[in-house]
Amino acid sequence: MHIGAVNIDNPTILAPLAGITNLPLRLLAKEAGCGLVCSEMISSNGLVHQSEKTHRLMDSTPWEKPLSIQIFGSDPGIMAEAARIVAASGADILDINFGCSVRKVLKTGSGSALMKTPDRAREVLRAVRGAVDIPVTIKIRSGWDATGKQALEIAGIAEDCGVDALAIHPRTASQGFRGRADWRIIAAVKQQAGIPVFGNGDVQTPQDALDMFAQTGCDAVMIGRAAIGNPWIFAGVRALLDKQEGYTPPGLEQRFEGMLRYLRASVQYFGETHACYMMRSRLGWFVKGLRHASHFREAIKKISTEQQAVDIIRRYRQTLIGEAP
Ligand SMILES: Cc1cc2nc3c(=O)[nH]c(=O)nc-3n(C[C@H](O)[C@H](O)[C@H](O)COP(=O)(O)O)c2cc1C
């Protein structure tokens, strides 16, 4: 699959997740076979006003390439300027957030508020498209009503403005994450669009991804929550697409090695104190469904050094391996 001139070798995408898809997690997803990783959403205002904290969200390494960086905002001039900053940072793809439904973001006319204001959406897209040469993508929801009419309208505008691809998460803005994603809207957008369409929402297993491809005709599957703690889902999708016999879910060794690498990368990137604070909850993602997971989560909540985390992970691994039939 291609997004503009960027080649994606596995049609799987790590969804942008605020506070989660930072560099260490993206590297883990990439190692696990993900075709395209995305940054979390980044404020166009923060970029343009040179906020150091905001700029840090664009940190990257060549290992994770290709990288898509997502920005949000609603002022065409500021969005264009932010897009130039993103392109200059070396990002391969610039993504625009049309889906966030957090009140603070909606109040500024950004995120899914743009789906209610098609004229403003067009201005933003024209300004951004004119500002950069790298591929531009957007990520939308169904819109504000469940029919998907707004998704079709915004998809049409995006294509007119020269957007290279779009991702759709078919829940309404007011739905948040409740209910089920309505994959029929992905199929409708795909049928209309002349650009690649990425389906997103409720893919929990590699088989779900295959079902999404089959039911919607989408060009790539974007996975968010299910990839947190299980980045190997991307390799699973690839294996099923290649019709490899019997996809095997990640084994214990793979999971524990992944946790240790994620921990190490987080300590290197954020420093030990901050990384340990984050790891207190995040390492728990990786043990979902394993025996004694709640004991592990209790223990990991108390760490303040990398060595403590490593010891707890190793002890837990020994316990599970010792019990294995
Ligand atoms: C904690 C969290 C943070 C999110 N942050 C973003 C974001 O920064 N940008 C964005 O476009 N979508 C964001 N989303 C939406 C996801 O990208 C995705 O559309 C949604 O989770 C549905 O996909 P899934 O069922 O595979 O998780 C976020 C979702 C969650 C749960």
The ligand as an SDF file (V2000), in Angstrom:
LIG
                    3D

 31 33  0  0  0  0  0  0  0  0999 V2000
   -6.5670    6.7760   25.4550 C   0  0  0  0  0  0  0  0  0  0  0  0
   -6.9300    7.1360   24.0390 C   0  0  0  0  0  0  0  0  0  0  0  0
   -6.2700    8.1920   23.4310 C   0  0  0  0  0  0  0  0  0  0  0  0
   -6.5870    8.5460   22.1040 C   0  0  0  0  0  0  0  0  0  0  0  0
   -5.9020    9.5490   21.5070 N   0  0  0  0  0  0  0  0  0  0  0  0
   -6.1420    9.8550   20.1920 C   0  0  0  0  0  0  0  0  0  0  0  0
   -5.3630   10.8420   19.5170 C   0  0  0  0  0  0  0  0  0  0  0  0
   -4.4390   11.4440   20.0700 O   0  0  0  0  0  0  0  0  0  0  0  0
   -5.6870   11.0950   18.2230 N   0  0  0  0  0  0  0  0  0  0  0  0
   -6.6930   10.4420   17.5530 C   0  0  0  0  0  0  0  0  0  0  0  0
   -6.9300   10.6960   16.3770 O   0  0  0  0  0  0  0  0  0  0  0  0
   -7.4080    9.4800   18.1720 N   0  0  0  0  0  0  0  0  0  0  0  0
   -7.1550    9.1700   19.4610 C   0  0  0  0  0  0  0  0  0  0  0  0
   -7.8470    8.1530   20.0670 N   0  0  0  0  0  0  0  0  0  0  0  0
   -8.7680    7.3280   19.2660 C   0  0  0  0  0  0  0  0  0  0  0  0
   -8.0060    6.1110   18.6950 C   0  0  0  0  0  0  0  0  0  0  0  0
   -7.0100    6.5130   17.8020 O   0  0  0  0  0  0  0  0  0  0  0  0
   -8.9700    5.1300   17.9870 C   0  0  0  0  0  0  0  0  0  0  0  0
   -9.6550    5.8410   16.9830 O   0  0  0  0  0  0  0  0  0  0  0  0
   -9.9770    4.4990   18.9370 C   0  0  0  0  0  0  0  0  0  0  0  0
   -9.3500    4.0410   20.1110 O   0  0  0  0  0  0  0  0  0  0  0  0
  -10.7130    3.3350   18.2440 C   0  0  0  0  0  0  0  0  0  0  0  0
   -9.8120    2.3360   17.8410 O   0  0  0  0  0  0  0  0  0  0  0  0
   -9.5760    0.9710   18.7010 P   0  0  0  0  0  0  0  0  0  0  0  0
  -10.9250    0.3470   18.9000 O   0  0  0  0  0  0  0  0  0  0  0  0
   -8.6590    0.1350   17.8500 O   0  0  0  0  0  0  0  0  0  0  0  0
   -8.9690    1.3880   20.0030 O   0  0  0  0  0  0  0  0  0  0  0  0
   -7.5890    7.8180   21.3920 C   0  0  0  0  0  0  0  0  0  0  0  0
   -8.2350    6.7570   22.0320 C   0  0  0  0  0  0  0  0  0  0  0  0
   -7.9290    6.4120   23.3300 C   0  0  0  0  0  0  0  0  0  0  0  0
   -8.6340    5.2530   23.9750 C   0  0  0  0  0  0  0  0  0  0  0  0
  1  2  1  0
  2  3  1  0
  2 30  2  0
  3  4  2  0
  4  5  1  0
  4 28  1  0
  5  6  2  0
  6  7  1  0
  6 13  1  0
  7  8  2  0
  7  9  1  0
  9 10  1  0
 10 11  2  0
 10 12  1  0
 12 13  2  0
 13 14  1  0
 14 15  1  0
 14 28  1  0
 15 16  1  0
 16 17  1  0
 16 18  1  0
 18 19  1  0
 18 20  1  0
 20 21  1  0
 20 22  1  0
 22 23  1  0
 23 24  1  0
 24 25  2  0
 24 26  1  0
 24 27  1  0
 28 29  2  0
 29 30  1  0
 30 31  1  0
M  END
$$$$
